[in-house]
Amino acid sequence: MGSQHQNEKRIAKNTLYLYIRMGVTMLVQLYTSRIVLDNLGIENYGIYSVVAAFIVAFTFISGPLGTATQRFLNFELGRKEGGKVNEVFNHCFFTYVVLGIALVCIIELAGNWYISNKMSLPAGRHDAALWTFHFSVIALFINLIKTPFEALIISHEKMFFYAYLSIIEVLLKLLNAFSLQFFLIDKLKLYAINHFFIALIIMFATFAFSIISFKDIHICWIKKIWDYGLFKKLLSFSGWSLFGAVASMSANQGLNILLNLFYGVTVNAAMGITTQINNAMNNFVKNFQVAFRPQLVKYYAAGNLPSMRALIINSSKYSFLLLFAVVCPLCFNIHFVLDLWLKVVPDYVAEFCICILTYTLLETLSAPLWMSVQATGNIKYYQLSISTAMLMNITLSYIFLKQGFGPIIVLVIKCFLDIIYLIIRLAFVKAKIQLSVKKFLSGSIAPSAIIATSSILLFHFLSQIPFSGFAKLTTTTILFEIFYFIFVFFIGLNKQDRFLLISTIKKKFGEKK
């Protein structure tokens, strides 16, 4: 019990670090997007968005290895032996180096062909698109070989560094956005070059912290520590994740490329703005998820399944409720927020935002489920099932776009399919760790659905207040958050959670007195 209490305190402490990160990065990212769009213009911003989507589409191979790195490091730490932590790290690091070199070669060949032959570009922007592409590929390689070090930091739950470095990164990106005003060279080229140097700075900072902080971790010549059995486990886990990564890529980045083929860079600019807003909102809940994810794997490694099941239900519910507190006011005021934020609002942005935020809300409910399946290490049939469902996204989107539907249809399909993903994930977690479906529905889905429905009705009522502009935004949001806290307190929290919350508030208030 004492150990579990310490774990809960660690999760709370790490969450605090990550919310400090979130508060700064969210505001800076949104402001940066405004400046970048204003300085680049809609066409250049659309070009950058689709080029970035194309590169990310080819990084699906790195995803499985990154997941494997995180899972196996957490597992070794959870066993409290630690004897193979260094071996796991080195096997992953050298695999990333080889993988990165191979990816750069493949992407360069495929990207040059795609940009020159298939990409819909405004006249005279072919050279700028290629320039942006080449520097983005180099930045990709840098971020790729940095990933094992990030996994090491998160596995050891050093969230303070992860938080501070993220803040530094977004501030550098803000400087990049400002720099576009002061140079006469092609702004799109300058933006890509600066992104490359930012990636380089962050990589060296991550390397330095890891070397200083983890004395038992050191890069070895792979022949000295080669373990075929360990490599086979890593390869098996990564291999079965690969199909899932391909499907996820097509369901996310592939949609941007698909929209470019049917509607051109203007709609890509709208999707780029939507992605920025979604990333900011998603980071709000990701902070909580990054904090509890290592504990899921460590609970499984230690055989503590009751604690693992409780953490799944609570983290699913609280992830949703944390995000909904921000998403609901934003969706109801989306047009005003966009006009306040951007000087020029591209078409479809408001509709895109509402749909993608709905998808993100649904995804928060099932995130602890897929994390738990990965924690078991046995993911073969899960990946076959979930990946088959995910591949329906790009297929259905293409069919509907071909029939003349508007671009919003791709996100409507995405939301509908996420409900199917949730059902599949719940079935696998039930089979692997005996999670009760009834308890998950009553402990997470039911209170989340009741609170969400009540909150939407409440905000619809509040939106009738005869104010306009900023006064309406602040008034309705403040009133909503007051009532929302009441809903969460009485419906979202169970009796034990309410008692702990009241006790903590009393304790803190007593200390101040």
C-alpha positions in Angstrom: 0.0 0.0 0.0 2.9 2.3 0.9 4.5 1.6 -2.4 1.3 2.3 -4.3 1.0 5.6 -2.4 4.5 6.6 -3.4 3.7 5.8 -7.0 0.6 8.0 -6.9 2.6 10.8 -5.4 5.3 10.4 -8.1 2.6 10.5 -10.8 1.1 13.7 -9.2 4.5 15.3 -9.0 5.4 14.4 -12.6 2.0 15.6 -13.7 2.7 19.0 -12.1 6.0 19.3 -14.0 4.3 18.4 -17.2 1.4 20.9 -16.7 3.9 23.7 -16.2 5.3 22.6 -19.5 1.8 22.4 -21.0 0.8 25.9 -19.9 3.8 27.6 -21.5 4.1 25.4 -24.6 0.3 25.6 -25.4 0.3 29.4 -25.4 3.6 29.8 -27.2 2.6 27.2 -29.9 -0.7 28.9 -30.6 1.0 32.3 -30.8 3.8 30.9 -33.0 1.3 29.5 -35.4 -0.3 32.9 -35.8 3.0 34.5 -36.6 4.1 31.8 -38.9 0.9 31.9 -40.9 1.0 35.6 -41.1 4.6 35.7 -42.3 4.6 32.7 -44.6 1.2 33.3 -46.1 -1.5 30.6 -46.7 0.2 29.1 -49.7 3.7 28.7 -48.1 2.1 27.4 -44.9 0.1 24.9 -46.9 3.3 23.8 -48.7 5.1 23.3 -45.4 2.2 21.4 -43.9 1.9 18.9 -46.8 5.8 18.4 -47.0 5.9 17.8 -43.2 3.0 15.3 -43.6 4.8 13.5 -46.3 8.0 13.1 -44.2 6.0 12.0 -41.1 4.3 9.5 -43.3 7.6 7.8 -43.8 8.6 7.8 -40.1 6.1 5.0 -39.3 8.9 2.6 -39.1 10.5 4.5 -36.2 7.3 4.4 -34.2 7.3 0.6 -33.4 10.9 0.8 -32.2 10.2 3.9 -30.0 7.3 2.0 -28.4 9.5 -1.0 -27.9 12.3 1.1 -26.3 9.8 2.7 -23.8 8.1 -0.6 -23.0 11.3 -2.7 -22.4 13.1 0.0 -20.4 10.0 0.4 -18.2 9.7 -3.3 -17.9 13.3 -3.8 -16.7 13.0 -0.9 -14.2 9.7 -2.4 -13.0 11.5 -5.7 -12.3 13.9 -3.8 -10.1 16.8 -5.7 -11.5 18.0 -3.2 -14.0 20.6 -5.6 -15.3 19.4 -5.3 -18.9 18.5 -1.6 -19.0 21.9 -0.7 -20.6 21.6 -3.6 -23.0 18.1 -2.6 -24.1 19.1 1.0 -24.6 22.2 0.1 -26.7 20.3 -2.4 -28.9 17.7 0.3 -29.6 20.2 3.1 -30.1 22.2 1.3 -32.8 19.0 0.1 -34.5 17.8 3.7 -34.6 21.1 4.8 -36.3 20.9 2.1 -39.0 17.2 2.8 -39.4 17.8 6.5 -39.7 20.3 6.2 -42.4 18.0 3.8 -44.4 15.0 6.1 -43.9 16.9 9.2 -45.2 17.9 7.3 -48.4 14.3 6.1 -49.0 12.6 9.4 -48.1 15.0 11.4 -50.3 14.2 9.2 -53.3 10.5 9.0 -52.8 10.1 12.6 -51.7 11.9 14.1 -54.7 9.7 12.0 -57.0 6.5 13.0 -55.2 7.2 16.7 -55.0 8.2 16.8 -58.7 5.4 14.7 -60.1 2.4 14.5 -57.8 2.3 17.4 -55.4 -0.1 20.3 -56.2 2.1 23.4 -55.9 1.6 27.1 -56.8 3.7 28.3 -59.7 7.3 29.0 -58.9 7.4 27.2 -55.6 8.9 23.9 -56.6 12.4 24.9 -55.6 11.3 26.2 -52.2 9.3 23.0 -51.5 12.4 20.8 -52.3 14.6 23.0 -50.1 12.1 22.6 -47.2 11.9 18.9 -47.8 15.7 18.3 -47.7 16.2 20.2 -44.4 13.1 18.5 -42.9 14.6 15.1 -43.7 17.9 16.0 -41.9 15.9 17.2 -38.9 14.0 13.9 -39.0 17.2 11.9 -38.7 18.3 14.1 -35.7 15.0 13.6 -33.9 15.1 9.9 -34.7 18.4 9.1 -33.0 17.4 11.3 -30.1 14.3 9.1 -29.4 16.1 6.4 -27.3 17.5 9.1 -25.0 14.0 10.6 -24.5 12.6 7.1 -23.7 15.4 6.7 -21.1 14.5 10.0 -19.5 10.7 9.2 -19.4 11.3 5.7 -18.1 13.3 7.1 -15.2 10.4 9.5 -14.7 12.7 12.6 -14.9 9.8 14.7 -16.0 11.2 18.0 -14.9 13.9 17.9 -17.6 11.4 16.7 -20.2 9.2 19.6 -19.3 11.9 22.3 -19.2 13.4 21.2 -22.5 10.0 21.2 -24.2 9.6 24.9 -23.0 13.0 25.8 -24.5 12.1 24.1 -27.7 8.8 26.0 -28.2 10.6 29.3 -27.3 13.2 28.6 -30.0 10.4 27.9 -32.5 8.8 31.2 -31.5 12.2 32.9 -32.3 12.1 31.1 -35.6 8.7 32.6 -36.4 9.8 36.1 -35.4 13.0 35.8 -37.6 10.9 35.5 -40.7 10.2 39.2 -40.5 13.8 40.4 -40.5 15.4 38.5 -43.5 15.0 39.1 -47.2 15.6 35.5 -48.3 12.8 33.1 -49.1 10.8 32.8 -45.9 9.8 29.1 -46.4 13.5 28.2 -46.9 14.5 30.2 -43.8 11.8 28.5 -41.7 13.0 25.0 -42.6 16.7 25.8 -42.0 15.9 27.2 -38.5 13.9 24.1 -37.7 16.9 22.0 -38.5 19.1 24.0 -36.1 16.5 23.8 -33.3 16.4 20.0 -33.7 20.2 20.0 -33.4 20.2 22.0 -30.2 17.5 19.9 -28.5 19.3 16.7 -29.5 22.6 17.8 -27.9 20.8 18.9 -24.7 19.1 15.5 -24.5 22.3 13.6 -25.0 24.1 15.7 -22.4 21.5 15.3 -19.7 21.3 11.5 -20.3 25.1 11.1 -20.0 25.3 13.1 -16.8 22.2 11.7 -15.1 22.4 8.0 -15.9 25.9 6.8 -15.0 25.0 3.1 -15.5 24.0 3.9 -19.2 26.8 4.1 -21.7 27.0 3.6 -25.4 28.9 0.4 -26.1 30.1 -1.2 -29.3 27.2 -3.5 -30.1 29.4 -6.6 -30.6 30.4 -6.5 -26.9 26.9 -6.7 -25.5 25.0 -8.4 -28.3 22.1 -10.5 -27.0 20.2 -12.3 -29.8 17.4 -13.2 -27.4 16.8 -9.6 -26.4 17.1 -8.4 -30.0 14.5 -11.0 -31.0 12.1 -9.8 -28.4 12.6 -6.2 -29.5 12.2 -7.1 -33.1 9.1 -9.1 -32.5 7.4 -6.4 -30.5 8.5 -3.8 -33.1 7.5 -5.9 -36.0 3.9 -6.5 -34.8 3.7 -2.7 -34.1 4.8 -2.0 -37.7 1.4 -2.9 -39.2 -0.3 -0.6 -36.6 2.1 2.2 -37.4 1.4 2.0 -41.1 -2.3 2.1 -40.4 -1.9 5.0 -38.0 0.1 6.9 -40.5 -2.5 6.5 -43.2 -5.3 7.5 -40.7 -3.4 10.6 -39.7 -0.7 12.0 -42.0 -2.1 10.2 -45.1 -5.3 12.3 -44.8 -3.3 15.5 -45.4 -1.7 14.1 -48.5 -5.2 12.9 -49.7 -6.7 16.4 -49.1 -3.9 17.9 -51.1 -4.7 15.6 -54.1 -8.4 16.6 -54.0 -8.4 20.2 -52.8 -4.8 21.7 -53.0 -2.6 23.6 -50.5 -5.4 25.9 -49.2 -7.2 23.1 -47.5 -3.7 21.8 -46.3 -3.2 25.2 -44.6 -6.6 24.8 -42.8 -5.6 21.3 -41.7 -2.2 22.7 -40.6 -3.9 25.3 -38.3 -6.3 22.6 -37.0 -3.3 20.4 -36.2 -1.7 23.2 -34.2 -4.9 23.7 -32.1 -5.3 19.9 -31.6 -1.7 19.5 -30.6 -2.1 22.2 -28.0 -5.2 20.6 -26.6 -3.8 17.1 -26.8 -0.7 18.2 -24.9 -3.0 19.2 -22.1 -4.0 15.6 -21.4 -0.8 14.0 -22.7 1.0 15.4 -19.7 -1.1 13.3 -17.5 -0.7 10.3 -19.8 3.1 10.5 -20.0 3.1 10.6 -16.1 1.1 7.4 -15.7 2.3 5.3 -18.6 5.6 4.1 -17.0 3.5 3.0 -14.0 1.3 0.8 -16.1 4.3 -1.2 -17.4 5.9 -1.3 -14.0 2.7 -2.6 -12.4 2.5 -5.3 -15.0 6.2 -6.3 -14.6 5.7 -6.6 -10.9 2.5 -8.6 -11.3 0.4 -6.0 -9.5 -2.7 -6.4 -11.8 -5.3 -4.9 -9.3 -3.4 -1.6 -9.2 -2.9 -1.7 -12.9 -6.7 -2.2 -13.6 -7.6 0.6 -11.2 -5.0 2.9 -12.9 -6.5 2.1 -16.3 -10.0 3.1 -15.3 -9.0 6.2 -13.4 -6.6 7.5 -16.0 -9.1 7.0 -18.8 -11.8 9.0 -16.9 -9.5 11.8 -15.7 -7.8 12.1 -19.1 -11.2 12.7 -20.7 -12.4 15.1 -18.0 -9.2 17.2 -18.0 -9.4 17.7 -21.8 -13.1 18.3 -21.9 -12.8 21.2 -19.5 -10.9 23.0 -22.2 -12.4 21.6 -25.4 -16.1 22.3 -24.6 -15.7 26.2 -24.2 -13.3 26.2 -27.2 -15.8 24.5 -29.5 -18.6 26.7 -28.5 -16.5 29.8 -29.1 -14.4 28.5 -32.0 -15.2 31.2 -34.5 -14.4 34.1 -32.1 -11.2 32.4 -31.0 -10.0 31.9 -34.5 -10.8 35.5 -35.5 -9.0 36.6 -32.3 -6.0 34.4 -33.0 -5.5 34.6 -36.7 -5.4 37.6 -39.0 -6.7 35.5 -41.9 -8.8 32.4 -41.1 -8.6 29.8 -43.9 -11.8 28.1 -45.0 -12.9 24.9 -43.1 -10.7 25.6 -40.0 -13.6 25.9 -37.6 -15.3 22.7 -38.8 -12.0 20.8 -38.8 -11.2 21.9 -35.3 -14.5 20.7 -33.8 -14.2 17.3 -35.5 -10.5 16.7 -34.6 -11.1 17.8 -31.0 -14.0 15.4 -30.8 -11.7 12.6 -32.0 -9.1 13.5 -29.5 -11.6 13.3 -26.7 -12.7 9.9 -27.8 -9.0 8.8 -28.0 -8.3 9.9 -24.5 -10.8 7.3 -23.2 -9.0 4.4 -24.8 -5.4 5.5 -24.5 -4.8 3.6 -21.2 -6.2 0.5 -22.9 -3.7 0.4 -25.8 -0.9 1.4 -23.4 -1.8 -1.6 -21.2 -1.9 -4.0 -24.2 1.6 -2.9 -25.1 2.7 -3.3 -21.5 2.0 -7.0 -21.8 4.4 -7.3 -24.7 2.1 -9.7 -26.5 0.6 -7.6 -29.2 0.4 -9.8 -32.3 -3.4 -10.2 -32.6 -4.1 -6.8 -31.1 -2.1 -5.1 -33.9 -3.7 -7.2 -36.6 -7.2 -6.3 -35.3 -6.7 -2.6 -34.6 -4.6 -2.0 -37.7 -7.2 -3.5 -40.0 -9.8 -1.2 -38.5 -7.5 1.8 -38.9 -6.8 1.1 -42.5 -10.5 1.7 -43.2 -10.0 5.4 -42.5 -7.9 6.2 -45.6 -9.9 3.8 -47.8 -13.3 5.2 -46.8 -12.0 8.8 -47.0 -10.8 8.3 -50.5 -14.2 6.7 -51.6 -16.2 9.6 -50.1 -13.9 12.3 -51.5 -14.1 10.7 -54.9 -17.9 10.9 -54.7 -17.6 14.7 -54.3 -18.0 15.0 -50.5 -16.4 18.0 -48.8 -13.1 17.8 -47.0 -14.8 17.6 -43.6 -15.9 14.0 -44.3 -12.4 12.6 -43.6 -12.6 13.8 -40.0 -16.2 12.6 -39.6 -15.1 9.1 -40.6 -12.1 9.4 -38.3 -14.4 10.1 -35.3 -16.8 7.2 -36.1 -14.0 4.7 -36.4 -12.5 5.7 -33.1 -15.5 4.2 -31.4 -14.7 0.9 -33.0 -11.1 1.2 -31.9 -12.3 1.7 -28.3 -14.4 -1.5 -28.4 -11.5 -3.6 -29.9 -9.0 -2.3 -27.3 -11.4 -3.0 -24.4 -11.9 -6.6 -25.6 -8.1 -7.2 -25.7 -7.4 -5.7 -22.2 -10.2 -7.8 -20.8 -8.6 -10.9 -22.2 -5.0 -10.0 -21.2 -5.4 -8.6 -17.7 -9.0 -9.6 -16.8 -10.2 -6.0 -16.8 -13.9 -6.0 -16.1 -15.8 -4.4 -19.0 -18.7 -3.6 -16.6 -16.3 -1.8 -14.2 -14.7 0.1 -17.1 -18.0 1.2 -18.4 -19.4 2.2 -15.0 -16.1 3.7 -13.8 -14.9 5.6 -16.8 -17.3 5.7 -19.8 -20.6 6.4 -17.9 -19.5 9.3 -15.7 -17.6 10.8 -18.7 -20.7 10.6 -20.9 -23.0 12.0 -18.2 -20.7 14.9 -17.5 -20.1 15.7 -21.1 -23.8 15.6 -22.0 -24.7 17.8 -19.0 -21.9 20.2 -19.8 -22.9 20.6 -23.5 -26.5 21.4 -22.4 -25.2 23.8 -19.8 -23.0 25.7 -22.3 -25.8 25.8 -24.8 -27.8 27.6 -22.1 -24.9 29.9 -21.2 -24.4 30.8 -24.8 -27.7 32.6 -24.8 -26.3 35.3 -22.5 -26.7 38.6 -24.4 -23.0 39.4 -24.5 -20.6 39.3 -27.5 -17.0 39.1 -28.2 -14.4 38.8 -25.5 -16.9 39.5 -22.7 -19.1 36.6 -23.8 -16.0 34.3 -24.1 -14.8 35.0 -20.6 -18.2 35.1 -18.9 -19.5 31.8 -20.3 -16.2 30.1 -19.8 -15.9 31.1 -16.1 -19.5 30.2 -15.4 -19.1 26.9 -17.2 -15.9 25.9 -15.3 -17.6 26.6 -12.0 -20.5 24.3 -12.8 -18.2 21.8 -14.5 -16.2 21.4 -11.4 -19.4 20.7 -9.5 -20.4 18.0 -12.1 -16.9 16.4 -11.8 -16.9 16.5 -8.0 -20.2 14.8 -7.6 -20.4 12.6 -10.7 -16.8 12.1 -11.9 -15.1 11.4 -8.5 -16.0 8.4 -6.4 -16.4 8.6 -2.6 -12.7 7.9 -1.9 -11.4 10.4 -4.4 -13.7 13.1 -3.0 -12.4 12.4 0.5 -8.8 12.6 -0.7 -9.4 15.8 -2.5 -11.1 17.5 0.5 -8.4 16.2 2.8 -5.6 17.6 0.5 -7.3 21.0 0.3 -7.8 21.2 4.0 -4.2 20.2 4.6 -2.8 22.8 2.2 -5.2 25.5 3.6 -4.1 24.6 7.2 -0.4 24.8 6.3 -0.9 28.3 4.8 -2.8 29.4 7.9 
